[in-house]
Amino acid sequence: MRAKRILVVAGVAALAACGRQADLKPAPGHAMPVKPLMARTTPTVEQLLTPPSYARPDRIDELVKRSQPRRADPFDLPPPTGGTAPSQPAGADPGTVPDNTTSTTPGD
């Protein structure tokens, strides 16, 4: 029973020691990071620990207020044959493809 009390008291003391706060310092034998080339001063510990704004961007919950049609896309062109693409069910065997392609060089 006495050992259990000692164990509980030691556990509470260890847990209380976890909440101790102190200023951060470099490990013994190490120095603070050097000043960045374009910075005016060497950053402090607080500045090094504060994430920049791009690390945690603000969330934008802007809903679409009204629907607008898309602008015409100049690159949305029909196939070179002039027709629409053939419709085949997914997974269908395309069969043999005729080799009637020609290559031309632009500007000829």
Secondary structure, DSSP 8 states (H G I E B T S, - for coil): -HHHHHHHHHHHHHHHHTT--------TT-------TT-SS---HHHHHS--GGGS---------S-------TT----TTSS------TT--------------TT-
